[in-house]
Amino acid sequence: MWNQKVSLSLSLSLSLSLSLSPAGALSI
């Protein structure tokens, strides 16, 4: 169950950083 939560928060933060700064997301 915690695995699903981690994946969810990971994708959430990823999409957030993507929408906030595309350049920063590209450097990842």
Buried (B, 14 or more C-beta within 10 A) or exposed (E): EEEEEEEEEEEEEEEEEEEEEEEEBEEE
